[in-house]
């Protein structure tokens, strides 16, 4: 798994584009919820003492900063009470039958990836410097993730809530028992910016091809 916080966020953006293109008729709402959560995450990642997950796992971050990471990550993973949950439910209900299994597997993958943020160590007394206007911006974005729940209240039924919680739980368990212990070493060249852009471009082409085929 990627060791750099911002590179993980960049790669995950490509996978989230897959959700938007999988059901274009409801893609606008998904893009809105994803944009608010991802903006919060990118802003917060820039305020962390390091971009390296290994270093962050050994140095607790400020609890207030961690809360922002958790809320935004949970929304992207599709946790109830945040609009990312409604967006995922609405998208899944508009999928073609052949897309259903792949997108549900992708939902578990999202939960696994964002576990890296959710389970970072934190301390209330740990000082953290942030840029001017940071808290105003993230409070606005996180409030948007709650307010946007008015779009699709039908998602709040027992079956969809249980499914969302189960999906995230499976992702968390997989992260703790498999992926957190799995050491995959890639050449540094694959994490350089120009190669990251190349991989993202190729992935976008593949996604568009799948959506149009």
C-alpha positions as CSV (number, residue, x, y, z in Angstrom):
1,X,0.0,0.0,0.0
2,X,1.2,3.5,-0.7
3,X,3.2,5.1,2.1
4,X,2.6,8.7,1.2
5,X,-0.7,10.4,2.4
6,X,-1.2,12.7,-0.6
7,X,-0.3,10.0,-3.2
8,X,-2.8,7.7,-1.6
9,X,-5.5,10.4,-1.9
10,X,-4.5,11.0,-5.5
11,X,-4.8,7.4,-6.4
12,X,-8.1,7.0,-4.6
13,X,-9.5,9.8,-6.6
14,X,-9.2,7.7,-9.7
15,X,-11.0,4.8,-8.1
16,X,-13.8,7.2,-7.0
17,X,-14.1,8.4,-10.6
18,X,-15.1,4.8,-11.4
19,X,-18.1,5.2,-9.1
20,X,-19.1,8.4,-10.9
21,X,-18.9,6.8,-14.3
22,X,-20.5,3.6,-13.3
23,X,-23.8,5.4,-12.8
24,X,-23.6,8.7,-14.6
25,X,-27.2,9.6,-13.9
26,X,-26.5,10.0,-10.2
27,X,-22.8,10.8,-10.7
28,X,-23.2,14.5,-9.9
29,X,-24.3,13.8,-6.3
30,X,-21.5,11.3,-5.8
31,X,-19.0,13.8,-7.2
32,X,-20.3,16.5,-4.8
33,X,-19.9,14.3,-1.7
34,X,-16.6,13.0,-2.8
35,X,-15.3,16.4,-3.5
36,X,-16.2,17.8,-0.1
37,X,-14.6,14.8,1.7
38,X,-11.5,14.7,-0.5
39,X,-10.9,18.5,-0.1
40,X,-11.1,18.0,3.7
41,X,-8.5,15.2,3.5
42,X,-6.1,17.0,1.2
43,X,-6.3,20.1,3.4
44,X,-5.7,18.1,6.5
45,X,-2.9,16.0,5.0
46,X,-1.0,19.2,4.4
47,X,-1.2,20.0,8.1
48,X,0.2,16.7,9.3
49,X,3.8,16.6,10.6
50,X,4.8,14.1,7.9
51,X,3.4,12.7,4.6
52,X,4.8,9.3,5.4
53,X,2.4,6.9,7.1
54,X,5.2,5.0,8.8
55,X,6.3,8.2,10.5
56,X,2.8,9.1,11.4
57,X,2.1,5.7,13.0
58,X,5.0,6.4,15.4
59,X,4.1,10.0,16.2
60,X,0.6,10.8,17.5
61,X,-1.2,13.6,15.7
62,X,-3.5,16.2,17.3
63,X,-6.9,14.7,18.1
64,X,-8.8,17.6,16.5
65,X,-6.9,17.0,13.2
66,X,-7.5,13.3,13.5
67,X,-11.3,13.8,13.9
68,X,-11.3,15.7,10.6
69,X,-9.5,12.7,8.9
70,X,-12.0,10.3,10.4
71,X,-15.1,12.1,9.4
72,X,-14.0,12.7,5.8
73,X,-12.6,9.1,5.5
74,X,-15.9,7.6,6.9
75,X,-17.9,9.6,4.3
76,X,-15.8,8.3,1.4
77,X,-16.1,4.8,2.8
78,X,-19.9,5.2,2.9
79,X,-20.6,5.4,6.6
80,X,-24.3,6.3,7.6
81,X,-25.0,9.8,8.8
82,X,-22.6,11.2,6.2
83,X,-23.6,12.0,2.6
84,X,-21.1,9.6,1.2
85,X,-23.3,6.8,2.5
86,X,-26.3,8.1,0.5
87,X,-24.1,8.6,-2.6
88,X,-22.9,5.0,-2.5
89,X,-26.3,3.5,-1.9
90,X,-27.8,5.7,-4.7
91,X,-25.0,4.7,-7.1
92,X,-25.3,0.9,-6.3
93,X,-29.1,1.1,-6.9
94,X,-28.4,2.5,-10.4
95,X,-25.7,-0.1,-11.4
96,X,-26.1,-2.6,-14.2
97,X,-26.2,-6.2,-13.0
98,X,-22.7,-6.9,-14.4
99,X,-21.3,-4.0,-12.3
100,X,-22.7,-5.0,-9.0
101,X,-20.1,-7.4,-7.7
102,X,-17.1,-5.3,-8.8
103,X,-18.4,-2.1,-7.3
104,X,-19.2,-3.8,-4.0
105,X,-15.7,-5.2,-3.9
106,X,-14.4,-1.7,-4.7
107,X,-16.4,-0.4,-1.7
108,X,-14.5,-2.8,0.6
109,X,-11.2,-1.7,-1.0
110,X,-12.1,2.0,-0.2
111,X,-12.7,1.0,3.4
112,X,-9.3,-0.7,3.5
113,X,-7.4,2.2,2.0
114,X,-8.9,4.9,4.3
115,X,-8.3,2.7,7.4
116,X,-4.8,4.1,7.1
117,X,-6.1,7.5,8.1
118,X,-8.7,6.4,10.6
119,X,-6.4,4.3,12.7
120,X,-3.5,6.8,13.0
121,X,-2.5,7.4,16.7
122,X,-3.5,10.7,18.2
123,X,-3.3,12.8,21.4
124,X,-5.3,15.7,22.5
125,X,-2.3,17.6,23.9
126,X,-0.2,17.2,20.7
127,X,0.3,20.6,19.1
128,X,-0.4,21.0,15.4
129,X,0.2,24.0,13.3
130,X,-2.4,24.7,10.6
131,X,-2.7,27.3,7.9
132,X,-4.8,30.4,8.3
133,X,-8.4,29.6,7.5
134,X,-8.0,25.8,7.8
135,X,-10.6,25.3,10.5
136,X,-13.2,27.5,8.7
137,X,-12.7,25.6,5.5
138,X,-12.9,22.1,7.0
139,X,-15.9,22.9,9.2
140,X,-17.7,24.2,6.2
141,X,-16.9,21.1,4.2
142,X,-17.7,18.6,7.0
143,X,-21.0,20.4,7.7
144,X,-21.8,20.0,4.0
145,X,-21.3,16.2,4.3
146,X,-24.0,16.2,7.0
147,X,-26.4,18.6,5.4
148,X,-26.2,16.8,2.0
149,X,-28.0,13.9,3.7
150,X,-31.3,15.5,2.7
151,X,-30.8,14.4,-0.9
152,X,-31.7,10.8,-0.5
153,X,-33.3,9.9,2.8
154,X,-34.5,6.6,1.2
155,X,-31.0,5.2,1.8
156,X,-31.8,5.1,5.6
157,X,-33.4,1.7,5.7
158,X,-32.2,-1.2,7.9
159,X,-30.9,-3.3,5.0
160,X,-28.7,-0.5,3.5
161,X,-27.4,0.7,6.9
162,X,-26.4,-2.9,7.9
163,X,-24.8,-3.5,4.5
164,X,-22.7,-0.2,4.8
165,X,-21.5,-1.0,8.3
166,X,-20.7,-4.6,7.3
167,X,-18.7,-3.4,4.3
168,X,-16.7,-1.0,6.3
169,X,-16.1,-3.6,9.1
170,X,-14.8,-6.1,6.6
171,X,-12.5,-3.5,5.2
172,X,-11.2,-2.6,8.7
173,X,-10.6,-6.3,9.6
174,X,-8.8,-6.9,6.3
175,X,-6.6,-3.8,6.9
176,X,-5.7,-4.9,10.4
177,X,-5.1,-8.6,9.8
178,X,-3.8,-8.6,6.2
179,X,-2.8,-5.3,4.6
180,X,-1.3,-3.6,7.7
181,X,1.1,-6.5,8.0
182,X,1.7,-6.9,4.3
183,X,4.9,-5.3,3.2
184,X,4.9,-4.5,-0.5
185,X,8.0,-2.6,-1.7
186,X,7.8,-0.7,-5.0
187,X,10.6,1.1,-6.7
188,X,10.6,4.8,-5.8
189,X,10.1,5.6,-9.5
190,X,6.5,4.5,-9.3
191,X,5.8,7.2,-6.6
192,X,7.3,10.1,-8.6
193,X,4.8,12.7,-9.6
194,X,5.2,12.3,-13.4
195,X,4.7,8.5,-13.1
196,X,1.7,9.0,-10.8
197,X,0.1,11.2,-13.4
198,X,0.8,8.6,-16.0
199,X,-0.9,5.8,-14.0
200,X,-3.9,8.1,-13.3
201,X,-4.2,8.9,-17.0
202,X,-4.1,5.3,-18.1
203,X,-6.6,4.4,-15.4
204,X,-9.0,7.1,-16.5
205,X,-8.8,5.8,-20.1
206,X,-9.6,2.3,-18.9
207,X,-12.5,3.6,-16.8
208,X,-14.0,5.6,-19.7
209,X,-13.6,2.6,-22.0
210,X,-15.4,0.3,-19.5
211,X,-18.2,2.9,-19.1
212,X,-18.8,3.3,-22.8
213,X,-18.4,-0.4,-23.8
